[in-house]
């Protein structure tokens, strides 16, 4: 006896074979394939397996916490006592210790300039001549006046001598008049002599001579140029004694004094030259805020005037001190502080330092030898977990 399912299949097959058209059915044969249902128990096992994997991954993530960072790696150094030097670095320029700007005492047209830039001249050498035609005329006039005065004087003296020789035959008034004529003639000779001397001095001013022995650093005029007493003709310098001139910011003016040692390096050289502060100005330039300082070399130096010099002024030298990099100092409203590593954490330590324009600052209080100092305080907070980087 057929089951209901078998009977239903037989009816479907019979309807397909009985379709019109004989042996070629209009509809394709339909096969019913049976699928084996998944047992409910197997589904539950699979769900539990997937859930277990997800739970394990979540537990591992909670344990490792990849979204949180570990201890911050920091570079450190151990604080120690060592010699320390406080240095102020500035730039200066070579200058001659003795320099003279040459100007004429009179105006006129330059008739001759027999020197050139770079020439070495001795004191009294002729540097330039101004056309002195007019002054020569004045000189000749003064000499002529003196000659006339001398003649008048001689005549007055002769008259006085003849009058005096007459003795009692001459009146007293005539003798006194002859004496006064001699006196006036002598005064005129003195006056015209002074005019000649004045004309001679003025004529000498038309020849410009070297006021010192040295080298002509700059020549600012040429033959035929019109000048006046305000015109700077040339500059003469004694290159045997060179110094360095510089300006120090007024913030450090009280720290600079004469005889401070210095180390200097000329532009284009690798050698370092020793020297010291020779002169410190007693006035700060209100316009620039700079204090003029002159330094001398311990040994003679040959260099062109104006050459740039790098200067390290040694303001202070300590036999023992603790220093810290500027980057290690954290400055806040509460004051200066550093961070030291203690038991794997950064501990804030207030310090006192000598504020100075240098990469290393001298710590006067707050650090002890052996403290492990964090070299860069940027982004560090008190109590933060850190680990020391391998050197």
C-alpha positions as CSV (number, residue, x, y, z in Angstrom):
1,X,0.0,0.0,0.0
2,X,1.5,3.4,-1.0
3,X,2.1,6.2,1.4
4,X,0.5,9.6,0.8
5,X,3.8,11.0,-0.5
6,X,4.3,8.1,-2.9
7,X,0.8,8.5,-4.2
8,X,1.2,12.2,-4.7
9,X,4.4,11.5,-6.8
10,X,2.6,8.9,-8.9
11,X,-0.2,11.3,-9.7
12,X,2.3,14.0,-10.8
13,X,4.1,11.5,-13.1
14,X,0.9,10.3,-14.6
15,X,-0.2,13.9,-15.4
16,X,3.1,14.6,-17.2
17,X,3.0,11.5,-19.4
18,X,-0.6,12.1,-20.4
19,X,0.0,15.5,-21.7
20,X,-1.0,16.2,-25.4
21,X,1.6,15.6,-28.1
22,X,2.3,12.0,-27.5
23,X,5.7,11.1,-26.2
24,X,7.1,14.7,-26.1
25,X,5.8,16.3,-23.0
26,X,5.4,20.1,-23.0
27,X,6.9,20.4,-19.5
28,X,10.2,19.1,-18.5
29,X,10.3,16.3,-16.0
30,X,10.6,17.5,-12.5
31,X,12.7,15.6,-10.0
32,X,12.2,16.1,-6.4
33,X,15.5,15.8,-4.5
34,X,15.3,15.3,-0.9
35,X,17.7,17.2,1.6
36,X,18.8,15.8,4.9
37,X,17.8,18.2,7.6
38,X,20.5,19.4,10.1
39,X,19.9,18.2,13.5
40,X,19.3,20.9,16.1
41,X,22.1,19.6,18.3
42,X,24.8,20.2,15.6
43,X,23.6,23.8,15.1
44,X,24.0,24.5,18.8
45,X,27.5,23.1,18.9
46,X,28.6,25.3,16.0
47,X,27.1,28.4,17.6
48,X,28.9,27.7,20.9
49,X,32.2,27.2,19.0
50,X,32.0,30.6,17.3
51,X,31.0,32.3,20.5
52,X,34.0,30.7,22.3
53,X,36.4,32.0,19.7
54,X,35.0,35.5,19.9
55,X,35.1,35.5,23.7
56,X,38.8,34.3,23.6
57,X,39.8,37.1,21.3
58,X,38.0,39.7,23.5
59,X,39.7,38.4,26.6
60,X,43.1,38.5,24.9
61,X,42.4,42.1,23.9
62,X,41.4,43.1,27.4
63,X,44.6,41.5,28.7
64,X,47.0,43.1,26.2
65,X,45.1,46.5,25.9
66,X,46.7,47.4,22.6
67,X,44.9,50.8,22.7
68,X,46.9,51.9,25.7
69,X,50.6,52.9,25.4
70,X,53.3,51.5,27.5
71,X,55.9,53.4,29.6
72,X,57.4,56.3,27.7
73,X,61.0,55.8,26.5
74,X,63.2,58.6,27.7
75,X,66.9,59.5,27.3
76,X,68.7,60.2,30.6
77,X,72.0,61.0,32.1
78,X,73.3,60.7,35.6
79,X,74.0,64.0,37.4
80,X,77.6,64.4,38.5
81,X,79.9,67.1,39.8
82,X,82.3,68.3,37.1
83,X,84.2,71.5,36.1
84,X,81.8,74.0,34.5
85,X,82.4,77.2,32.5
86,X,79.9,79.9,31.9
87,X,80.5,81.3,28.4
88,X,78.9,84.2,26.5
89,X,79.2,83.8,22.8
90,X,79.2,87.0,20.7
91,X,80.5,88.2,17.3
92,X,82.9,91.0,16.8
93,X,85.1,92.5,14.1
94,X,88.8,93.2,13.8
95,X,89.8,96.9,14.4
96,X,93.0,98.8,14.7
97,X,93.8,100.1,18.2
98,X,94.8,103.5,16.8
99,X,92.8,104.8,13.8
100,X,92.7,108.4,12.5
101,X,90.2,109.9,10.0
102,X,92.2,112.6,8.1
103,X,90.4,115.9,7.2
104,X,91.8,119.2,5.9
105,X,91.8,122.4,8.0
106,X,91.0,124.5,4.9
107,X,88.8,124.2,1.9
108,X,89.8,124.3,-1.8
109,X,90.6,122.1,-4.7
110,X,92.9,119.1,-4.4
111,X,96.0,119.8,-6.5
112,X,97.6,116.5,-5.8
113,X,97.0,113.2,-4.0
114,X,100.3,111.3,-4.0
115,X,99.1,108.2,-2.0
116,X,96.9,105.2,-2.6
117,X,94.8,102.9,-0.5
118,X,97.0,100.3,1.2
119,X,100.1,102.5,1.3
120,X,102.2,102.6,4.4
121,X,103.1,106.1,5.5
122,X,105.2,107.7,8.2
123,X,104.3,110.5,10.4
124,X,104.7,113.8,8.5
125,X,104.6,112.3,5.0
126,X,102.7,114.4,2.5
127,X,99.2,112.9,1.8
128,X,97.6,115.6,-0.3
129,X,98.0,119.2,-1.5
130,X,95.3,121.8,-1.9
131,X,95.6,124.6,-4.5
132,X,97.2,127.4,-2.5
133,X,97.4,130.2,-5.1
134,X,95.2,132.6,-3.1
135,X,97.0,131.9,0.1
136,X,100.4,132.5,-1.5
137,X,99.1,135.9,-2.5
138,X,98.1,136.6,1.0
139,X,101.5,135.4,2.2
140,X,103.3,137.8,-0.2
141,X,101.2,140.7,0.9
142,X,102.0,140.0,4.5
143,X,105.7,139.8,3.8
144,X,105.5,143.1,1.9
145,X,103.8,144.7,4.9
146,X,106.5,143.4,7.2
147,X,109.2,144.8,4.9
148,X,107.6,148.2,5.0
149,X,107.3,148.1,8.7
150,X,110.9,147.2,9.1
151,X,112.0,150.2,6.9
152,X,109.8,152.5,8.9
153,X,111.3,151.2,12.1
154,X,114.8,151.7,10.9
155,X,114.0,155.3,9.9
156,X,112.3,156.0,13.2
157,X,115.4,154.7,15.1
158,X,117.8,156.8,12.9
159,X,115.7,159.9,13.6
160,X,115.7,159.2,17.3
161,X,119.4,158.7,17.3
162,X,120.1,162.0,15.5
163,X,117.7,163.9,17.8
164,X,119.3,162.4,20.9
165,X,122.8,163.3,19.6
166,X,121.8,167.0,19.5
167,X,121.8,167.0,23.3
168,X,120.8,170.3,24.8
169,X,120.1,171.8,21.4
170,X,116.9,169.8,21.0
171,X,113.8,170.3,22.9
172,X,112.4,167.6,25.2
173,X,109.2,167.3,23.2
174,X,111.1,166.6,20.0
175,X,113.1,163.9,21.7
176,X,110.0,162.3,23.2
177,X,108.3,162.5,19.7
178,X,111.2,160.7,18.1
179,X,111.1,158.0,20.9
180,X,107.3,157.5,20.3
181,X,107.9,157.1,16.6
182,X,110.4,154.3,17.3
183,X,107.9,152.6,19.6
184,X,105.1,152.8,17.0
185,X,107.4,151.5,14.3
186,X,108.4,148.5,16.5
187,X,104.7,147.7,17.2
188,X,104.0,147.8,13.5
189,X,106.8,145.4,12.9
190,X,105.4,143.1,15.5
191,X,101.9,143.2,14.0
192,X,103.1,142.6,10.4
193,X,105.4,139.8,11.7
194,X,102.3,138.1,13.2
195,X,100.5,138.5,9.9
196,X,103.3,136.8,8.1
197,X,103.4,134.0,10.7
198,X,99.6,133.6,10.4
199,X,99.8,133.4,6.6
200,X,102.7,130.9,6.8
201,X,100.7,128.6,9.2
202,X,97.6,128.9,7.0
203,X,99.8,128.1,3.9
204,X,101.1,125.0,5.6
205,X,97.5,123.8,6.1
206,X,97.2,123.5,2.3
207,X,99.6,120.6,2.5
208,X,98.0,117.6,4.4
209,X,100.5,115.4,6.2
210,X,100.2,112.1,8.0
211,X,99.4,112.5,11.6
212,X,100.8,109.1,12.5
213,X,102.6,106.1,11.1
214,X,100.3,103.5,9.7
215,X,98.5,102.1,6.7
216,X,96.0,104.0,4.5
217,X,92.8,101.9,5.0
218,X,90.5,104.0,2.9
219,X,91.0,106.8,0.4
220,X,87.8,108.8,-0.2
221,X,89.0,111.7,-2.5
222,X,90.7,112.2,-5.9
223,X,92.8,114.7,-7.6
224,X,90.8,117.8,-8.6
225,X,88.0,117.3,-6.1
226,X,86.7,120.2,-4.1
227,X,86.8,119.7,-0.4
228,X,86.0,121.5,2.8
229,X,87.0,120.9,6.5
230,X,84.1,118.5,6.9
231,X,85.3,116.2,4.1
232,X,86.9,112.9,5.3
233,X,89.9,112.5,3.0
234,X,91.2,109.1,4.2
235,X,91.6,106.8,7.1
236,X,95.0,105.7,8.5
237,X,95.3,102.8,11.0
238,X,98.2,101.3,12.9
239,X,97.9,97.6,11.9
240,X,100.6,96.6,14.3
241,X,98.1,96.6,17.2
242,X,94.8,94.9,16.3
243,X,91.9,94.5,18.6
244,X,88.4,93.1,18.4
245,X,85.4,95.3,18.9
246,X,81.9,93.9,19.8
247,X,78.7,94.8,21.6
248,X,77.2,92.8,24.5
249,X,73.5,92.9,25.3
250,X,72.7,95.1,28.2
251,X,71.1,92.0,30.0
252,X,74.7,90.8,30.6
253,X,76.4,94.2,31.0
254,X,77.0,93.8,34.7
255,X,78.7,90.4,34.1
256,X,81.4,91.8,31.8
257,X,84.5,93.4,33.3
258,X,88.0,94.2,32.1
259,X,90.6,91.3,32.0
260,X,88.0,88.6,31.5
261,X,89.6,85.8,29.5
262,X,88.2,85.1,26.0
263,X,88.7,82.6,23.2
264,X,88.4,84.0,19.7
265,X,88.3,82.5,16.2
266,X,88.8,84.5,13.1
267,X,86.5,83.9,10.1
268,X,88.1,81.4,7.7
269,X,90.4,79.9,10.4
270,X,90.1,76.8,12.6
271,X,92.7,77.8,15.1
272,X,91.5,79.5,18.3
273,X,93.3,82.5,19.7
274,X,93.4,83.5,23.4
275,X,92.8,87.0,24.5
276,X,91.0,89.1,27.1
277,X,88.7,92.0,27.6
278,X,90.8,95.2,27.3
279,X,88.1,97.9,27.8
280,X,84.4,98.0,28.7
281,X,82.3,101.1,28.0
282,X,80.6,102.7,30.9
283,X,77.6,103.6,28.8
284,X,74.9,101.4,27.2
285,X,73.8,102.6,23.8
286,X,70.2,103.6,24.3
287,X,69.3,103.0,20.6
288,X,70.7,99.4,20.4
289,X,70.8,98.3,24.0
290,X,74.4,97.2,23.5
291,X,77.5,97.7,25.6
292,X,80.7,98.4,23.7
293,X,83.5,96.0,24.6
294,X,87.1,95.9,23.2
295,X,89.2,92.7,23.4
296,X,93.0,92.3,22.9
297,X,94.9,89.3,21.7
298,X,97.6,87.7,23.8
299,X,99.8,87.3,20.7
300,X,100.1,89.6,17.7
301,X,97.6,88.9,14.9
302,X,97.8,89.8,11.3
303,X,94.3,90.2,9.8
304,X,92.3,92.7,7.7
305,X,90.4,95.3,9.6
306,X,86.6,94.5,9.6
307,X,87.1,90.7,9.6
308,X,84.4,88.8,11.6
309,X,85.6,87.2,14.8
310,X,83.6,84.6,16.9
311,X,84.2,85.3,20.6
312,X,83.6,83.2,23.7
313,X,83.8,85.3,26.8
314,X,84.6,83.1,29.8
315,X,82.4,84.8,32.4
316,X,82.8,82.3,35.1
317,X,84.7,79.0,35.8
318,X,83.7,76.5,38.5
319,X,85.9,73.6,39.7
320,X,82.8,71.5,40.4
321,X,79.1,72.0,39.5
322,X,76.1,70.1,38.2
323,X,74.9,71.0,34.8
324,X,71.7,70.2,32.9
325,X,70.6,70.6,29.3
326,X,68.3,73.6,28.7
327,X,65.8,71.1,27.2
328,X,65.7,69.3,30.6
329,X,64.5,72.4,32.4
330,X,60.7,72.8,32.6
331,X,59.8,76.5,33.3
332,X,56.3,77.2,34.7
333,X,54.7,79.9,36.9
334,X,55.7,77.7,39.9
335,X,59.4,78.0,38.9
336,X,62.0,75.8,37.2
337,X,62.0,72.1,37.6
338,X,63.5,68.9,36.1
339,X,62.3,65.3,36.0
340,X,64.3,62.4,37.5
341,X,63.6,58.7,37.1
342,X,62.6,57.0,40.3
343,X,61.2,53.4,40.4
344,X,60.2,53.6,36.7
345,X,58.3,56.9,37.0
346,X,59.2,60.6,36.3
347,X,59.4,62.6,39.4
348,X,59.3,66.4,39.2
349,X,62.1,68.1,41.1
350,X,62.2,71.9,41.6
351,X,65.7,73.4,40.8
352,X,67.5,76.7,40.8
353,X,69.6,77.4,37.7
354,X,71.9,80.2,36.5
355,X,69.9,81.6,33.5
356,X,72.4,82.1,30.7
357,X,72.3,81.9,26.9
358,X,73.9,78.4,26.6
359,X,72.9,74.8,25.9
360,X,74.0,73.7,29.4
361,X,72.8,75.5,32.5
362,X,74.5,75.4,35.9
363,X,72.1,73.9,38.5
364,X,72.8,75.5,41.9
365,X,70.1,73.7,43.9
366,X,67.7,70.8,43.5
367,X,69.9,68.1,41.9
368,X,72.3,65.7,43.7
369,X,75.1,63.6,42.2
370,X,73.6,60.3,41.1
371,X,70.2,61.5,40.2
372,X,69.0,60.1,36.9
373,X,68.0,63.2,34.9
374,X,65.6,63.1,32.0
375,X,67.2,65.1,29.2
376,X,64.1,66.4,27.5
377,X,61.2,67.5,29.7
378,X,58.8,68.1,26.8
379,X,55.5,66.4,27.4
380,X,56.6,64.8,30.7
381,X,54.2,64.9,33.6
382,X,54.8,64.2,37.3
383,X,54.4,60.5,38.1
384,X,54.3,59.3,34.5
385,X,55.6,55.8,33.8
386,X,58.8,55.9,31.9
387,X,61.5,53.5,30.7
388,X,65.1,54.4,30.2
389,X,66.4,54.1,26.6
390,X,69.5,52.2,26.0
391,X,72.4,54.5,25.3
